[in-house]
Amino acid sequence: MTAPFDSTSAASLSQDDVAVARRIASGDRAQFTSLMRQYNRRLYRLARATLRDDAEAEDALQDAYLAAYRSMSQFRGEASLGTWLSRLVLNECLGRLRRSERRSKVVPMVSPNAEMADVAAATVAQPERMAARAQIREVLEHKLDELPETFRIVFVLRSVEELSVEETAAALDIPEATVRSRYFRAKGLLREALAQEIDLAERDLFEFGGRQCDRTIERVLDRIE
């Protein structure tokens, strides 16, 4: 059963956001630092889903934060600070895409060096388990990058950041019904893509070669001798 909407609570949260914005607008760097820490992950993921490039997403997030800091005095609490920041990040990302398309007509893909670094770090931490998780994540991120932008962004906000339908609709300024349909479609496309990857991987299950093969042969020969 859905909980009833609490207008008093919503108004209180809005007032809190306005108070935070006023402190930041007056030059409170500590408050702004706290705000960035609160929303960093969500906003980075939104930027990453839009731009499909780790470094570009980080740059866009930084530029959006600077724009937020400079225009914080304009915040009036008509939406939550989280929603307001999400729109700033999205606008920054879309602007970058438009500029990139004008330059080369090609949207940047995932930075291979960054992903290789992630995999290497995971492998050092826990050689088998972490490496396997990194590989799965790499496949999922690659398939997510291949989704149309409208589906990709909704999926990240709903599934990865676990925002509600209402919060996602507010952040993207689209109807709630659109959020639901795009999320459903994105999940379907991802399942289909991952299923194809699994079908291809089945042929390589329990592959026995390289050093493992050599080691077994060596041990058998040693025992024979």
N, C-alpha and C positions, 0 to 999 in steps of 0.2 A: 504494500500500500504506500502510495506517495505521500510524503509529509506535506502538510499545508504550508503555503508560502507565508513567510514571516516578514511582513513589510517593515516592522520595527527593527528587526535584526538587519535587514538589507540596508535600511537607512543609517543604522549605526555603523555598518561596515563602510558605507560611502563616506560618512563623516570622518571615520578613521583615515581613509585614503586621502581625503582632502587635507587633513591635518598633517599627514606625512608629506604630502606634496608641498605644503606651505613651508614646512621645516627645510625641505631640500631647496626650495626656491630662495629661501633666506640665506643659503650657503652652508647648510648642515651636511658636510661631506660624510660624516659617520652614518647618518641616516640614509644617504644615497648608497653608500657601500652595503649597508644592510639590505636595502631594496634589491640591489643587483644580486646579492647572494641568494635572496629569496626566489628570484625569477630566472636566474642564469640558465639552469638546465632546461626549463620549458622553452625559453626564448631561443636558446642555441638550437634545440631540436627543431623548432619551427623554421629557423633560418636554414638549417642543414637540409630539411625536407624540401625547402623551396629551391635552394641553390645547388644541391647535390655535390658540394665540395666543402671539405672540412675547413680549409684555410679561409676560403671566401665567406663561409658562414660566420666564422669568428670575427672577421673584419666587419661584416655587415652588422653583427651584434654590437660591436664597439661603436660603430658610427650611429647606430640607433640609440644607444645609451647616451651618447653625447648630445644628440638631438633632443632626447627626453630631458636631460639635465637643463639644457638651454631654454626649453619651452615649458618647464614644470610649472611656472606661474600661471600658465594657461589652463591647467587641469582644473575642472570644475566638478568632478565627481559624477558626471552623467553616466559613466561606465566605471567599472573597477579599474584600479591602477594596472592590474594584470592584463585586463582587456586592452586598455589604452596602450600599454607597452607592446603587446602583441601586434596591434595594428601598426605601430611605428616600425617594428622589426619587419613586418610583412611588406610595408610600403618601401622600406629600404631595399629589401631583397628584390622586389619586383622592379624597382628602378635599376638595380644592377643588371637584372636579366634583360631589360630593354636596351640598356647601353651595350651589353655584351652582344646581343642579337644584331644591333646596328653595326658593330665592329666586325663580327665574323659569322653571324647567323648560326652559330653553334653554341649550345649551352654547355658549360664545363661539366665534366663528369667527375666521379670520385677521385681524389688524389691517391694514386697507388702507393706513393711513398708513405703517406700517413697511415693507410691501412696496413702496410707491411710492418710499420713500426708498432702498431697496436698488436698485431699477431706475435711479433717478436717478444714484446714485453709480457704478453700473456704466457707464452711458451716458457720463458724464464721462471715465471712465478710458480706455475704448476704444470710441468712439461706435457702431460697427456690430457688431463681434464681441461685445463685452461686453453690449450691449443685447439682442442676440439670445439670448445664454446666459441672461440674467436673465429674459427672457420665457419661455423654455423651462422654466427652474426654477420660475417662478411658476405655470405650468400644471401642472407635476408636483406641486408642493406643494399646489395646490388639489385635484387629483385624489386625492392621498394623504389630505388632510383629509376627503374624502368616504368613505373606507373605514371599515368598522366598527373600533372602537377595538382589539379584540383582534388584528385583522390588521395594523392600522397600526403598533402598537408593535413587533410581531415583525419587520415589514419594515424598520423603521428600525434596529433592533439588528443584524439579519442583513445587510441590503444596504448601508445607509448607514455604519454603524459597523463592519461586517465582523466581528462577533462570531461565534464558532462556534456550532453547534447546542447544544453542551453549556453554553457560557457564557450563551447566551440563556435556556436552560431554567432555569439556576441563578438568573439575575437575576430572572426572572418567576415562579419557583417553579412551573413547569408541566412535564409530561413532555416528553422530547425528541421523541417522535412528534407531539405537539401542535404543537411549534415547526415541525417540517417541514411539517405539513399546513397550518398557518396561513400560513406563508411562501409555499408553493406557491399557495395560494388568493389571497393578496394580490398576487402578481406577475401572476396571471391577470386579476384585476379591474383592475389598473392598465393592463395591455396593452389590455384591452377599452376602457377609458375613453379612453386616449390615441389609440387607433385611431379612435374616434368623432370626437375633436377634429381629427385629420388629415383625415378625410373632409369635415368642415365647412370646414376651411381650404383644401382643394383649390380651392374655388370662387373664392377670392380670390388665387390664385397670380399673381405678376407683375402686380399691380394697378398701373395707370398713371393717376395722377390728381393733383390738387392742384398743388403747386408744380412737380413734375416735368413734368406736362402743360403747364403754362403756360410753363415754360422752353423746352421743345422748340418750341412754337408761336412764341415770341418769336424764337428763333434762326433758324427757317425764314423768318419774315417779314423779319428783318434781312438774311438772305442774298439774298432776292428783291429787296429794295431796293438 
